[in-house]
Amino acid sequence: MPSDFDLAEELGATMPILEEDILPDDGSELPELEAVEKRIPEKTRVLMEELFRAKLSKVQRVNPKKIR
């Protein structure tokens, strides 16, 4: 059975927006990347980079329903 994405692609449409893709707007401003980096302990940042090769590159709002 084809997925919603496959069907949308076949019909030339875009992927339908799911409820979990809608970002809640609480009206607050997002902090600057530098401010977020300062809140993460240095040991945690080092481990993120060492174990996962992960570095912070941007701050964005995520729908809590997508966090599993």
All heavy atoms as TSV, in Angstrom:
chain	resi	resn	atom	element	x	y	z
A	1	MET	N	N	0.851	-1.177	0.000
A	1	MET	CA	C	0.000	0.000	0.000
A	1	MET	C	C	0.893	1.234	0.000
A	1	MET	O	O	1.765	1.370	0.850
A	1	MET	CB	C	-0.894	-0.027	1.238
A	1	MET	CG	C	-1.738	1.203	1.392
A	1	MET	SD	S	-2.929	0.978	2.711
A	1	MET	CE	C	-4.302	1.774	1.967
A	2	PRO	N	N	0.712	2.142	-0.924
A	2	PRO	CA	C	1.561	3.337	-0.992
A	2	PRO	C	C	1.280	4.282	0.182
A	2	PRO	O	O	0.163	4.384	0.666
A	2	PRO	CB	C	1.179	3.986	-2.317
A	2	PRO	CG	C	-0.114	3.376	-2.708
A	2	PRO	CD	C	-0.241	2.067	-2.014
A	3	SER	N	N	2.328	4.976	0.599
A	3	SER	CA	C	2.186	5.930	1.697
A	3	SER	C	C	1.528	7.210	1.187
A	3	SER	O	O	1.393	7.426	-0.021
A	3	SER	CB	C	3.551	6.258	2.289
A	3	SER	OG	O	4.299	7.021	1.358
A	4	ASP	N	N	1.137	8.073	2.115
A	4	ASP	CA	C	0.564	9.369	1.740
A	4	ASP	C	C	1.553	10.162	0.904
A	4	ASP	O	O	1.182	10.841	-0.047
A	4	ASP	CB	C	0.188	10.183	2.986
A	4	ASP	CG	C	-1.027	9.618	3.701
A	4	ASP	OD1	O	-1.761	8.821	3.080
A	4	ASP	OD2	O	-1.235	9.983	4.872
A	5	PHE	N	N	2.828	10.076	1.263
A	5	PHE	CA	C	3.855	10.795	0.525
A	5	PHE	C	C	3.926	10.302	-0.916
A	5	PHE	O	O	3.985	11.094	-1.843
A	5	PHE	CB	C	5.212	10.638	1.210
A	5	PHE	CG	C	6.317	11.375	0.511
A	5	PHE	CD1	C	6.457	12.734	0.666
A	5	PHE	CD2	C	7.194	10.698	-0.319
A	5	PHE	CE1	C	7.463	13.422	0.012
A	5	PHE	CE2	C	8.205	11.373	-0.975
A	5	PHE	CZ	C	8.337	12.749	-0.806
A	6	ASP	N	N	3.919	8.964	-1.112
A	6	ASP	CA	C	3.984	8.402	-2.450
A	6	ASP	C	C	2.778	8.819	-3.290
A	6	ASP	O	O	2.908	9.165	-4.462
A	6	ASP	CB	C	4.073	6.877	-2.402
A	6	ASP	CG	C	5.378	6.385	-1.802
A	6	ASP	OD1	O	6.391	7.120	-1.893
A	6	ASP	OD2	O	5.389	5.285	-1.234
A	7	LEU	N	N	1.602	8.777	-2.700
A	7	LEU	CA	C	0.396	9.172	-3.420
A	7	LEU	C	C	0.437	10.650	-3.794
A	7	LEU	O	O	0.083	11.027	-4.918
A	7	LEU	CB	C	-0.856	8.877	-2.580
A	7	LEU	CG	C	-1.213	7.415	-2.405
A	7	LEU	CD1	C	-2.365	7.267	-1.420
A	7	LEU	CD2	C	-1.582	6.791	-3.736
A	8	ALA	N	N	0.862	11.481	-2.871
A	8	ALA	CA	C	0.946	12.913	-3.144
A	8	ALA	C	C	1.939	13.184	-4.264
A	8	ALA	O	O	1.685	13.993	-5.157
A	8	ALA	CB	C	1.341	13.674	-1.878
A	9	GLU	N	N	3.068	12.472	-4.230
A	9	GLU	CA	C	4.085	12.654	-5.264
A	9	GLU	C	C	3.560	12.219	-6.629
A	9	GLU	O	O	3.782	12.875	-7.632
A	9	GLU	CB	C	5.332	11.866	-4.883
A	9	GLU	CG	C	6.547	12.215	-5.707
A	9	GLU	CD	C	7.772	11.491	-5.194
A	9	GLU	OE1	O	7.771	10.241	-5.226
A	9	GLU	OE2	O	8.716	12.169	-4.773
A	10	GLU	N	N	2.845	11.097	-6.681
A	10	GLU	CA	C	2.277	10.606	-7.935
A	10	GLU	C	C	1.290	11.593	-8.535
A	10	GLU	O	O	1.224	11.761	-9.748
A	10	GLU	CB	C	1.545	9.271	-7.703
A	10	GLU	CG	C	2.429	8.066	-7.735
A	10	GLU	CD	C	1.618	6.785	-7.580
A	10	GLU	OE1	O	0.502	6.709	-8.110
A	10	GLU	OE2	O	2.129	5.864	-6.925
A	11	LEU	N	N	0.514	12.217	-7.675
A	11	LEU	CA	C	-0.522	13.133	-8.145
A	11	LEU	C	C	0.008	14.554	-8.335
A	11	LEU	O	O	-0.756	15.453	-8.670
A	11	LEU	CB	C	-1.698	13.139	-7.157
A	11	LEU	CG	C	-2.382	11.781	-6.988
A	11	LEU	CD1	C	-3.419	11.848	-5.882
A	11	LEU	CD2	C	-3.010	11.315	-8.286
A	12	GLY	N	N	1.287	14.750	-8.115
A	12	GLY	CA	C	1.891	16.057	-8.340
A	12	GLY	C	C	1.604	17.049	-7.233
A	12	GLY	O	O	1.739	18.244	-7.423
A	13	ALA	N	N	1.198	16.570	-6.094
A	13	ALA	CA	C	0.903	17.460	-4.971
A	13	ALA	C	C	2.024	17.390	-3.951
A	13	ALA	O	O	2.924	16.569	-4.061
A	13	ALA	CB	C	-0.422	17.047	-4.320
A	14	THR	N	N	1.935	18.245	-2.987
A	14	THR	CA	C	2.909	18.201	-1.907
A	14	THR	C	C	2.386	17.301	-0.804
A	14	THR	O	O	1.210	16.968	-0.759
A	14	THR	CB	C	3.162	19.606	-1.332
A	14	THR	OG1	O	1.919	20.117	-0.856
A	14	THR	CG2	C	3.735	20.533	-2.384
A	15	MET	N	N	3.275	16.945	0.089
A	15	MET	CA	C	2.913	16.090	1.210
A	15	MET	C	C	1.909	16.818	2.089
A	15	MET	O	O	2.101	17.987	2.397
A	15	MET	CB	C	4.174	15.738	2.003
A	15	MET	CG	C	3.941	14.862	3.174
A	15	MET	SD	S	3.371	13.258	2.642
A	15	MET	CE	C	3.108	12.472	4.190
A	16	PRO	N	N	0.828	16.153	2.483
A	16	PRO	CA	C	-0.141	16.814	3.362
A	16	PRO	C	C	0.490	17.174	4.696
A	16	PRO	O	O	1.361	16.463	5.194
A	16	PRO	CB	C	-1.246	15.764	3.539
A	16	PRO	CG	C	-0.679	14.484	3.065
A	16	PRO	CD	C	0.468	14.786	2.170
A	17	ILE	N	N	0.078	18.290	5.265
A	17	ILE	CA	C	0.610	18.724	6.550
A	17	ILE	C	C	-0.090	17.941	7.646
A	17	ILE	O	O	-1.310	17.937	7.747
A	17	ILE	CB	C	0.392	20.236	6.749
A	17	ILE	CG1	C	1.178	21.003	5.695
A	17	ILE	CG2	C	0.809	20.658	8.153
A	17	ILE	CD1	C	0.939	22.484	5.711
A	18	LEU	N	N	0.694	17.269	8.449
A	18	LEU	CA	C	0.172	16.488	9.557
A	18	LEU	C	C	0.047	17.375	10.789
A	18	LEU	O	O	0.735	18.382	10.918
A	18	LEU	CB	C	1.097	15.314	9.862
A	18	LEU	CG	C	1.388	14.364	8.705
A	18	LEU	CD1	C	2.426	13.334	9.114
A	18	LEU	CD2	C	0.112	13.685	8.240
A	19	GLU	N	N	-0.818	16.979	11.708
A	19	GLU	CA	C	-1.003	17.752	12.935
A	19	GLU	C	C	0.316	17.911	13.681
A	19	GLU	O	O	0.613	18.965	14.228
A	19	GLU	CB	C	-2.031	17.075	13.836
A	19	GLU	CG	C	-2.278	17.828	15.126
A	19	GLU	CD	C	-3.247	17.106	16.045
A	19	GLU	OE1	O	-3.982	16.219	15.589
A	19	GLU	OE2	O	-3.237	17.437	17.235
A	20	GLU	N	N	1.146	16.865	13.673
A	20	GLU	CA	C	2.417	16.927	14.398
A	20	GLU	C	C	3.426	17.847	13.732
A	20	GLU	O	O	4.430	18.221	14.332
A	20	GLU	CB	C	3.008	15.534	14.560
A	20	GLU	CG	C	3.387	14.886	13.254
A	20	GLU	CD	C	3.784	13.432	13.418
A	20	GLU	OE1	O	3.408	12.816	14.414
A	20	GLU	OE2	O	4.489	12.932	12.529
A	21	ASP	N	N	3.176	18.252	12.473
A	21	ASP	CA	C	4.083	19.157	11.780
A	21	ASP	C	C	3.752	20.620	12.030
A	21	ASP	O	O	4.531	21.502	11.685
A	21	ASP	CB	C	4.071	18.888	10.278
A	21	ASP	CG	C	4.699	17.548	9.935
A	21	ASP	OD1	O	5.555	17.084	10.699
A	21	ASP	OD2	O	4.313	16.970	8.911
A	22	ILE	N	N	2.596	20.896	12.621
A	22	ILE	CA	C	2.197	22.265	12.895
A	22	ILE	C	C	2.904	22.725	14.164
A	22	ILE	O	O	2.846	22.066	15.195
A	22	ILE	CB	C	0.665	22.364	13.055
A	22	ILE	CG1	C	-0.012	21.944	11.750
A	22	ILE	CG2	C	0.270	23.777	13.453
A	22	ILE	CD1	C	-1.506	21.812	11.852
A	23	LEU	N	N	3.579	23.851	14.065
A	23	LEU	CA	C	4.323	24.362	15.207
A	23	LEU	C	C	3.417	25.192	16.095
A	23	LEU	O	O	2.736	26.095	15.619
A	23	LEU	CB	C	5.490	25.229	14.735
A	23	LEU	CG	C	6.575	24.509	13.960
A	23	LEU	CD1	C	7.614	25.502	13.480
A	23	LEU	CD2	C	7.219	23.439	14.803
A	24	PRO	N	N	3.424	24.901	17.386
A	24	PRO	CA	C	2.632	25.734	18.300
A	24	PRO	C	C	3.289	27.103	18.423
A	24	PRO	O	O	4.505	27.211	18.487
A	24	PRO	CB	C	2.689	24.970	19.622
A	24	PRO	CG	C	3.916	24.142	19.534
A	24	PRO	CD	C	4.119	23.835	18.069
A	25	ASP	N	N	2.493	28.149	18.414
A	25	ASP	CA	C	3.037	29.502	18.533
A	25	ASP	C	C	2.682	30.038	19.902
A	25	ASP	O	O	1.535	30.355	20.174
A	25	ASP	CB	C	2.463	30.393	17.436
A	25	ASP	CG	C	3.072	31.776	17.449
A	25	ASP	OD1	O	4.138	31.964	18.057
A	25	ASP	OD2	O	2.467	32.687	16.845
A	26	ASP	N	N	3.688	30.109	20.773
A	26	ASP	CA	C	3.427	30.617	22.113
A	26	ASP	C	C	3.709	32.102	22.208
A	26	ASP	O	O	3.627	32.694	23.275
A	26	ASP	CB	C	4.210	29.828	23.160
A	26	ASP	CG	C	5.712	29.968	23.004
A	26	ASP	OD1	O	6.165	30.670	22.090
A	26	ASP	OD2	O	6.442	29.369	23.826
A	27	GLY	N	N	4.084	32.712	21.101
A	27	GLY	CA	C	4.292	34.153	21.060
A	27	GLY	C	C	5.638	34.619	21.584
A	27	GLY	O	O	5.940	35.794	21.528
A	28	SER	N	N	6.449	33.721	22.091
A	28	SER	CA	C	7.743	34.133	22.633
A	28	SER	C	C	8.818	34.077	21.550
A	28	SER	O	O	8.729	33.318	20.605
A	28	SER	CB	C	8.141	33.246	23.818
A	28	SER	OG	O	8.340	31.920	23.380
A	29	GLU	N	N	9.817	34.907	21.731
A	29	GLU	CA	C	10.950	34.936	20.811
A	29	GLU	C	C	11.876	33.764	21.109
A	29	GLU	O	O	12.026	33.364	22.264
A	29	GLU	CB	C	11.730	36.242	20.974
A	29	GLU	CG	C	10.986	37.465	20.521
A	29	GLU	CD	C	10.984	37.599	19.015
A	29	GLU	OE1	O	11.994	37.265	18.381
A	29	GLU	OE2	O	9.946	38.027	18.487
A	30	LEU	N	N	12.497	33.222	20.077
A	30	LEU	CA	C	13.489	32.170	20.282
A	30	LEU	C	C	14.808	32.817	20.699
A	30	LEU	O	O	15.165	33.882	20.200
A	30	LEU	CB	C	13.689	31.372	18.998
A	30	LEU	CG	C	12.516	30.514	18.555
A	30	LEU	CD1	C	12.805	29.875	17.206
A	30	LEU	CD2	C	12.223	29.441	19.568
A	31	PRO	N	N	15.537	32.165	21.602
A	31	PRO	CA	C	16.828	32.733	22.022
A	31	PRO	C	C	17.862	32.623	20.902
A	31	PRO	O	O	17.726	31.811	19.989
A	31	PRO	CB	C	17.217	31.862	23.217
A	31	PRO	CG	C	16.494	30.581	23.011
A	31	PRO	CD	C	15.230	30.917	22.276
A	32	GLU	N	N	18.878	33.442	20.997
A	32	GLU	CA	C	19.985	33.389	20.044
A	32	GLU	C	C	20.778	32.099	20.278
A	32	GLU	O	O	20.803	31.564	21.387
A	32	GLU	CB	C	20.909	34.600	20.216
A	32	GLU	CG	C	20.250	35.912	19.884
A	32	GLU	CD	C	19.929	36.024	18.405
A	32	GLU	OE1	O	20.724	35.555	17.570
A	32	GLU	OE2	O	18.863	36.583	18.089
A	33	LEU	N	N	21.437	31.613	19.236
A	33	LEU	CA	C	22.213	30.386	19.318
A	33	LEU	C	C	23.280	30.474	20.404
A	33	LEU	O	O	23.486	29.524	21.163
A	33	LEU	CB	C	22.856	30.078	17.959
A	33	LEU	CG	C	23.693	28.812	17.870
A	33	LEU	CD1	C	22.853	27.583	18.193
A	33	LEU	CD2	C	24.300	28.677	16.485
A	34	GLU	N	N	23.932	31.620	20.518
A	34	GLU	CA	C	24.986	31.781	21.519
A	34	GLU	C	C	24.425	31.618	22.934
A	34	GLU	O	O	25.073	31.040	23.810
A	34	GLU	CB	C	25.668	33.147	21.374
A	34	GLU	CG	C	26.450	33.304	20.092
A	34	GLU	CD	C	25.559	33.628	18.879
A	34	GLU	OE1	O	24.431	34.142	19.062
A	34	GLU	OE2	O	25.987	33.338	17.764
A	35	ALA	N	N	23.224	32.122	23.173
A	35	ALA	CA	C	22.607	32.006	24.496
A	35	ALA	C	C	22.285	30.550	24.822
A	35	ALA	O	O	22.450	30.110	25.952
A	35	ALA	CB	C	21.342	32.857	24.565
A	36	VAL	N	N	21.849	29.812	23.819
A	36	VAL	CA	C	21.526	28.393	24.029
A	36	VAL	C	C	22.806	27.601	24.292
A	36	VAL	O	O	22.847	26.745	25.172
A	36	VAL	CB	C	20.768	27.816	22.812
A	36	VAL	CG1	C	20.576	26.319	22.948
A	36	VAL	CG2	C	19.427	28.513	22.649
A	37	GLU	N	N	23.856	27.905	23.538
A	37	GLU	CA	C	25.130	27.207	23.733
A	37	GLU	C	C	25.657	27.402	25.154
A	37	GLU	O	O	26.216	26.480	25.744
A	37	GLU	CB	C	26.163	27.692	22.725
A	37	GLU	CG	C	25.913	27.177	21.329
A	37	GLU	CD	C	26.902	27.711	20.313
A	37	GLU	OE1	O	27.460	28.816	20.523
A	37	GLU	OE2	O	27.110	27.021	19.306
A	38	LYS	N	N	25.460	28.589	25.710
A	38	LYS	CA	C	25.933	28.869	27.073
A	38	LYS	C	C	25.152	28.072	28.116
A	38	LYS	O	O	25.664	27.801	29.192
A	38	LYS	CB	C	25.822	30.363	27.371
A	38	LYS	CG	C	26.826	31.194	26.614
A	38	LYS	CD	C	26.648	32.660	26.915
A	38	LYS	CE	C	27.628	33.491	26.085
A	38	LYS	NZ	N	27.429	34.929	26.279
A	39	ARG	N	N	23.926	27.702	27.811
A	39	ARG	CA	C	23.093	26.944	28.754
A	39	ARG	C	C	23.457	25.461	28.795
A	39	ARG	O	O	23.097	24.765	29.735
A	39	ARG	CB	C	21.615	27.097	28.384
A	39	ARG	CG	C	21.112	28.498	28.623
A	39	ARG	CD	C	19.733	28.770	28.103
A	39	ARG	NE	N	18.762	27.738	28.386
A	39	ARG	CZ	C	17.541	27.732	27.888
A	39	ARG	NH1	N	17.143	28.697	27.098
A	39	ARG	NH2	N	16.714	26.762	28.183
A	40	ILE	N	N	24.165	24.972	27.783
A	40	ILE	CA	C	24.540	23.555	27.727
A	40	ILE	C	C	25.914	23.403	28.380
A	40	ILE	O	O	26.867	24.065	27.966
A	40	ILE	CB	C	24.575	23.051	26.270
A	40	ILE	CG1	C	23.194	23.193	25.642
A	40	ILE	CG2	C	25.053	21.605	26.210
A	40	ILE	CD1	C	23.150	22.885	24.168
A	41	PRO	N	N	26.024	22.536	29.379
A	41	PRO	CA	C	27.322	22.346	30.043
A	41	PRO	C	C	28.407	21.935	29.039
A	41	PRO	O	O	28.137	21.209	28.071
A	41	PRO	CB	C	27.049	21.219	31.040
A	41	PRO	CG	C	25.571	21.217	31.243
A	41	PRO	CD	C	24.979	21.698	29.946
A	42	GLU	N	N	29.625	22.396	29.274
A	42	GLU	CA	C	30.728	22.116	28.361
A	42	GLU	C	C	30.940	20.617	28.176
A	42	GLU	O	O	31.176	20.144	27.062
A	42	GLU	CB	C	32.023	22.767	28.856
A	42	GLU	CG	C	33.171	22.582	27.894
A	42	GLU	CD	C	34.429	23.280	28.368
A	42	GLU	OE1	O	34.379	24.040	29.337
A	42	GLU	OE2	O	35.467	23.026	27.744
A	43	LYS	N	N	30.840	19.858	29.257
A	43	LYS	CA	C	31.027	18.405	29.175
A	43	LYS	C	C	30.000	17.778	28.222
A	43	LYS	O	O	30.334	16.903	27.423
A	43	LYS	CB	C	30.902	17.780	30.565
A	43	LYS	CG	C	31.168	16.302	30.601
A	43	LYS	CD	C	31.112	15.754	32.017
A	43	LYS	CE	C	31.374	14.268	32.019
A	43	LYS	NZ	N	31.326	13.704	33.368
A	44	THR	N	N	28.768	18.262	28.280
A	44	THR	CA	C	27.715	17.747	27.392
A	44	THR	C	C	28.019	18.085	25.938
A	44	THR	O	O	27.879	17.244	25.058
A	44	THR	CB	C	26.349	18.334	27.797
A	44	THR	OG1	O	26.093	18.006	29.164
A	44	THR	CG2	C	25.238	17.797	26.919
A	45	ARG	N	N	28.448	19.329	25.683
A	45	ARG	CA	C	28.795	19.722	24.305
A	45	ARG	C	C	29.930	18.885	23.751
A	45	ARG	O	O	29.895	18.444	22.596
A	45	ARG	CB	C	29.171	21.193	24.256
A	45	ARG	CG	C	27.986	22.115	24.181
A	45	ARG	CD	C	28.449	23.491	23.943
A	45	ARG	NE	N	29.434	23.772	24.985
A	45	ARG	CZ	C	29.688	24.948	25.504
A	45	ARG	NH1	N	29.093	25.989	25.063
A	45	ARG	NH2	N	30.564	25.104	26.450
A	46	VAL	N	N	30.945	18.637	24.575
A	46	VAL	CA	C	32.095	17.824	24.137
A	46	VAL	C	C	31.633	16.414	23.794
A	46	VAL	O	O	32.018	15.855	22.770
A	46	VAL	CB	C	33.207	17.808	25.214
A	46	VAL	CG1	C	34.266	16.776	24.879
A	46	VAL	CG2	C	33.816	19.187	25.361
A	47	LEU	N	N	30.790	15.830	24.660
A	47	LEU	CA	C	30.290	14.482	24.387
A	47	LEU	C	C	29.411	14.436	23.137
A	47	LEU	O	O	29.469	13.480	22.366
A	47	LEU	CB	C	29.517	13.944	25.599
A	47	LEU	CG	C	30.386	13.528	26.777
A	47	LEU	CD1	C	29.513	13.185	27.987
A	47	LEU	CD2	C	31.278	12.358	26.418
A	48	MET	N	N	28.588	15.469	22.935
A	48	MET	CA	C	27.753	15.517	21.720
A	48	MET	C	C	28.632	15.476	20.473
A	48	MET	O	O	28.347	14.750	19.526
A	48	MET	CB	C	26.908	16.801	21.698
A	48	MET	CG	C	25.720	16.783	22.609
A	48	MET	SD	S	24.871	18.397	22.742
A	48	MET	CE	C	24.787	18.953	21.068
A	49	GLU	N	N	29.686	16.287	20.496
A	49	GLU	CA	C	30.579	16.346	19.340
A	49	GLU	C	C	31.364	15.055	19.168
A	49	GLU	O	O	31.540	14.568	18.056
A	49	GLU	CB	C	31.524	17.538	19.470
A	49	GLU	CG	C	30.829	18.862	19.321
A	49	GLU	CD	C	31.772	20.040	19.477
A	49	GLU	OE1	O	33.000	19.863	19.360
A	49	GLU	OE2	O	31.264	21.142	19.725
A	50	GLU	N	N	31.844	14.505	20.292
A	50	GLU	CA	C	32.677	13.303	20.232
A	50	GLU	C	C	31.868	12.065	19.843
A	50	GLU	O	O	32.273	11.289	18.981
A	50	GLU	CB	C	33.350	13.084	21.583
A	50	GLU	CG	C	34.308	11.924	21.607
A	50	GLU	CD	C	34.968	11.772	22.968
A	50	GLU	OE1	O	35.288	12.798	23.594
A	50	GLU	OE2	O	35.146	10.622	23.391
A	51	LEU	N	N	30.728	11.869	20.482
A	51	LEU	CA	C	29.956	10.645	20.267
A	51	LEU	C	C	29.062	10.697	19.027
A	51	LEU	O	O	28.885	9.696	18.350
A	51	LEU	CB	C	29.094	10.344	21.504
A	51	LEU	CG	C	29.862	10.090	22.799
A	51	LEU	CD1	C	28.892	9.932	23.959
A	51	LEU	CD2	C	30.747	8.857	22.665
A	52	PHE	N	N	28.490	11.866	18.774
A	52	PHE	CA	C	27.502	11.957	17.689
A	52	PHE	C	C	27.925	12.888	16.561
A	52	PHE	O	O	27.183	13.063	15.595
A	52	PHE	CB	C	26.156	12.444	18.251
A	52	PHE	CG	C	25.658	11.615	19.383
A	52	PHE	CD1	C	25.649	12.113	20.677
A	52	PHE	CD2	C	25.199	10.326	19.173
A	52	PHE	CE1	C	25.182	11.347	21.733
A	52	PHE	CE2	C	24.732	9.557	20.227
A	52	PHE	CZ	C	24.719	10.066	21.502
A	53	ARG	N	N	29.083	13.524	16.712
A	53	ARG	CA	C	29.540	14.528	15.747
A	53	ARG	C	C	28.480	15.601	15.543
A	53	ARG	O	O	28.229	16.061	14.432
A	53	ARG	CB	C	29.908	13.877	14.414
A	53	ARG	CG	C	31.072	12.929	14.529
A	53	ARG	CD	C	31.471	12.379	13.202
A	53	ARG	NE	N	32.576	11.452	13.405
A	53	ARG	CZ	C	32.776	10.384	12.682
A	53	ARG	NH1	N	31.958	10.093	11.703
A	53	ARG	NH2	N	33.787	9.602	12.927
A	54	ALA	N	N	27.816	15.944	16.629
A	54	ALA	CA	C	26.719	16.900	16.583
A	54	ALA	C	C	27.179	18.249	17.114
A	54	ALA	O	O	27.801	18.338	18.169
A	54	ALA	CB	C	25.552	16.395	17.418
A	55	LYS	N	N	26.877	19.290	16.359
A	55	LYS	CA	C	27.139	20.657	16.782
A	55	LYS	C	C	25.851	21.449	16.594
A	55	LYS	O	O	25.089	21.203	15.655
A	55	LYS	CB	C	28.249	21.286	15.942
A	55	LYS	CG	C	29.601	20.682	16.184
A	55	LYS	CD	C	30.662	21.431	15.426
A	55	LYS	CE	C	32.025	20.809	15.703
A	55	LYS	NZ	N	33.097	21.569	15.085
A	56	LEU	N	N	25.637	22.388	17.489
A	56	LEU	CA	C	24.455	23.224	17.361
A	56	LEU	C	C	24.647	24.172	16.189
A	56	LEU	O	O	25.698	24.787	16.038
A	56	LEU	CB	C	24.234	24.016	18.645
A	56	LEU	CG	C	23.973	23.186	19.899
A	56	LEU	CD1	C	23.825	24.099	21.108
A	56	LEU	CD2	C	22.727	22.347	19.738
A	57	SER	N	N	23.615	24.288	15.356
A	57	SER	CA	C	23.730	25.169	14.205
A	57	SER	C	C	22.588	26.172	14.108
A	57	SER	O	O	22.720	27.195	13.453
A	57	SER	CB	C	23.783	24.351	12.909
A	57	SER	OG	O	22.599	23.596	12.766
A	58	LYS	N	N	21.464	25.867	14.761
A	58	LYS	CA	C	20.352	26.813	14.733
A	58	LYS	C	C	19.393	26.506	15.875
A	58	LYS	O	O	19.414	25.416	16.450
A	58	LYS	CB	C	19.607	26.769	13.405
A	58	LYS	CG	C	18.875	25.464	13.137
A	58	LYS	CD	C	18.156	25.518	11.794
A	58	LYS	CE	C	17.486	24.194	11.495
A	58	LYS	NZ	N	16.762	24.216	10.245
A	59	VAL	N	N	18.557	27.477	16.169
A	59	VAL	CA	C	17.535	27.322	17.189
A	59	VAL	C	C	16.198	27.334	16.469
A	59	VAL	O	O	15.941	28.210	15.650
A	59	VAL	CB	C	17.589	28.482	18.216
A	59	VAL	CG1	C	16.480	28.345	19.242
A	59	VAL	CG2	C	18.946	28.524	18.896
A	60	GLN	N	N	15.392	26.326	16.726
A	60	GLN	CA	C	14.075	26.291	16.098
A	60	GLN	C	C	13.068	25.681	17.051
A	60	GLN	O	O	13.417	24.958	17.972
A	60	GLN	CB	C	14.097	25.515	14.784
A	60	GLN	CG	C	14.248	24.013	14.950
A	60	GLN	CD	C	14.285	23.282	13.623
A	60	GLN	OE1	O	14.957	23.738	12.714
A	60	GLN	NE2	N	13.589	22.192	13.526
A	61	ARG	N	N	11.819	26.011	16.829
A	61	ARG	CA	C	10.737	25.495	17.650
A	61	ARG	C	C	10.325	24.136	17.098
A	61	ARG	O	O	10.232	23.951	15.895
A	61	ARG	CB	C	9.561	26.471	17.594
A	61	ARG	CG	C	8.639	26.394	18.767
A	61	ARG	CD	C	7.618	27.509	18.727
A	61	ARG	NE	N	8.142	28.853	18.664
A	61	ARG	CZ	C	8.609	29.552	19.699
A	61	ARG	NH1	N	8.656	29.010	20.883
A	61	ARG	NH2	N	9.050	30.781	19.542
A	62	VAL	N	N	10.092	23.151	18.000
A	62	VAL	CA	C	9.691	21.809	17.600
A	62	VAL	C	C	8.371	21.479	18.280
A	62	VAL	O	O	8.184	21.775	19.454
A	62	VAL	CB	C	10.757	20.765	18.012
A	62	VAL	CG1	C	10.311	19.365	17.691
A	62	VAL	CG2	C	12.084	21.066	17.348
A	63	ASN	N	N	7.469	20.875	17.526
A	63	ASN	CA	C	6.187	20.466	18.090
A	63	ASN	C	C	6.448	19.344	19.102
A	63	ASN	O	O	7.078	18.337	18.776
A	63	ASN	CB	C	5.260	19.973	16.985
A	63	ASN	CG	C	3.852	19.766	17.461
A	63	ASN	OD1	O	3.610	19.351	18.601
A	63	ASN	ND2	N	2.899	20.034	16.602
A	64	PRO	N	N	5.972	19.497	20.328
A	64	PRO	CA	C	6.190	18.455	21.354
A	64	PRO	C	C	5.672	17.069	20.934
A	64	PRO	O	O	6.173	16.059	21.405
A	64	PRO	CB	C	5.425	18.976	22.570
A	64	PRO	CG	C	5.235	20.425	22.329
A	64	PRO	CD	C	5.223	20.626	20.855
A	65	LYS	N	N	4.717	17.017	20.035
A	65	LYS	CA	C	4.182	15.733	19.588
A	65	LYS	C	C	5.184	14.952	18.740
A	65	LYS	O	O	5.066	13.763	18.568
A	65	LYS	CB	C	2.892	15.932	18.797
A	65	LYS	CG	C	1.756	16.475	19.651
A	65	LYS	CD	C	0.525	16.688	18.822
A	65	LYS	CE	C	-0.590	17.278	19.688
A	65	LYS	NZ	N	-1.791	17.513	18.928
A	66	LYS	N	N	6.192	15.662	18.183
A	66	LYS	CA	C	7.206	14.996	17.355
A	66	LYS	C	C	8.368	14.465	18.191
A	66	LYS	O	O	9.201	13.731	17.692
A	66	LYS	CB	C	7.733	15.949	16.298
A	66	LYS	CG	C	6.732	16.235	15.205
A	66	LYS	CD	C	7.382	16.886	14.038
A	66	LYS	CE	C	7.760	15.792	13.081
A	66	LYS	NZ	N	8.015	16.241	11.726
A	67	ILE	N	N	8.452	14.878	19.448
A	67	ILE	CA	C	9.534	14.416	20.314
A	67	ILE	C	C	9.124	13.085	20.905
A	67	ILE	O	O	8.110	12.961	21.558
A	67	ILE	CB	C	9.820	15.423	21.435
A	67	ILE	CG1	C	10.216	16.764	20.821
A	67	ILE	CG2	C	10.908	14.904	22.365
A	67	ILE	CD1	C	10.334	17.867	21.842
A	68	ARG	N	N	9.922	12.088	20.648
A	68	ARG	CA	C	9.587	10.752	21.141
A	68	ARG	C	C	10.693	10.221	22.010
A	68	ARG	O	O	11.796	10.366	21.843
A	68	ARG	CB	C	9.376	9.792	19.984
A	68	ARG	CG	C	8.272	10.257	19.081
A	68	ARG	CD	C	8.087	9.295	17.927
A	68	ARG	NE	N	7.570	9.899	16.738
A	68	ARG	CZ	C	6.302	10.111	16.489
A	68	ARG	NH1	N	5.409	9.802	17.337
A	68	ARG	NH2	N	5.902	10.653	15.373
